[in-house]
Amino acid sequence: NRKITNNIGVEPPPMTKYKQELLFENKPAYIEFLYKSDPHEFVGFEFTLNELQQKCIKYAKDNYLSSSFTVQKFSKSVKPIIEQFYKRTKTQRLYVFEDFNKFNKSLYDYDKEYYLYINQLDQYEKVDVDGSIKTINPLDEGINE
């Protein structure tokens, strides 16, 4: 009597590098916009949500991506990434990107694997608290990947 240890049809199939790259390359335009745009386009500037959406739509059209999303969908999707840059004044609501390192850190914290893929970094590199990239020793961090 041989016991089958795999739960066929119960466990998800293993993730291959090719499949992971396909998933990364098919991210929605509003996520890709934040990760692939030059951070200097954001840092040092203030944007309303509508201005950010218009920049995203322009990015999507320039890169032949789908630009058919509402401001509500855009807002809901990017809020977890850029919420810390939200400022409310007496007259309007703005996203103020003051620090390059904080911007990179927020992208890294939202989706580490995608950030590493886009910036062509090693899995053993991480963004430090100040936003700088440093190499970590997998034995020190307990990483078993």
N, C-alpha and C positions, 0 to 999 in steps of 0.2 A: 504494500500500500504506500503509494507516494503522495505526500501532502503538497498541494500547490500553495505557495506562499504569496503569489501575486493576486491581487484582487482585480481581475480583468474586468474592465468596464466600470470600476468603482474609482480607481485612482486616475488622476489626469495623466496624459502621456508626458514623457519627459520633455523639457524645453531645450530645443537645439539652438545653437548659436544663430543659424540661419533664420529660424522662426522668430527669435528675439529681435534680430535686425529688421525683419519684416514688420514686426509690431512697432518698433521704434520709428521706422520710415513712414508708417501710416498713422502717426499721431495727428489729432485734429490741428487745423491751421492756427488756432488761438494758443495752443500749447507750444507748437513748433515756433511760432512767432516770438515768444518770450525766450526760448532756449537758443534759437539760431540767429536771432537779430544781434547786431553789434550792441553790447551793453552801453556803449557811449551814446547811443541814441536815447537812452532812458536816464542815465545818471546825470544829475544836475538840472533836470527839467521837471516841470509839473504838468500833469495831464488830467483832464476830466475823463470819466469813463467813456464818454462818446468819442473823445479824441483818441483814446487808446484803441477803441473798437475800429475807428476809421483807419488808423495806422495798421491794424491787424488785417483789415479787409484789403488794403493796398498790398501788404505783404503776401496775402493769399493769392491775389490776382497776379502779382509779379512772379510767383512761384508755381502757378497753375494748380492751386489748391482750392478746395471748396470754400467759398466766402459767404455761403448762405446760412448765417446764424444771426440770431437776434441779439440785441444788447443785453437782454436778460440771460440768455445762454452763455454769452461771452463773460458776463459778470460772475455768474455762478461758477463757471469753470476756472477762471483765473483768480478768484477771490482767495482760495487757500494758499496760492503762491505769493500774491502781492498784497495781502491784507495788512501786513505790518507797515506798508508805505502809505496807507490811507490817512488823509488828514481832512478835517472838516473845518472850514472857515465860516465866517458870518454869512457869506454870500454864496459859497459853492463847496462842493466836495471834490477833493483832488487826490491824486496819487503823486506823492513827492518822492522821487528817487534821489536821495542825497548821497548815498555811499555805494561805490562800486562793489566793495567786498560784501556788504549786506545783501545786495542784489544777487550776487553769485551764490551766497550762502542760502538764500531763500529758494533759489532754483535747485540747489543740491539737496536741501532738506525735503523738498517736495517729491523729487524722483531721482534718487541717487544714481541708479543704473543708466537712466536716460542722460543725465548730466555727464557722466563718465563717457558714454558713447559719443555724444555730440562733441565733446571737447577732446576726444581721443586720448583719454587718460586710462591708466591701469586700474584694475579693480582694487589694488592696494594703495591707491591714492585717495585722499579725502580732503574736503574743504574744512579748514580749521575754523574756530570761532570767529577769528578776524577776517575770514574770507580767503585766506591764502591756502594754496594747495600744498599738502605735505604727504610724503610717502610714509606708510605705516608698515610695521612688521606684523605679518599675519599671526605669528606666534604670540606676540605681546597683546594683540587685540582679541584673540580668541576666534579668529576668522578661519573657518574650515571650508572654504569654497574652492 
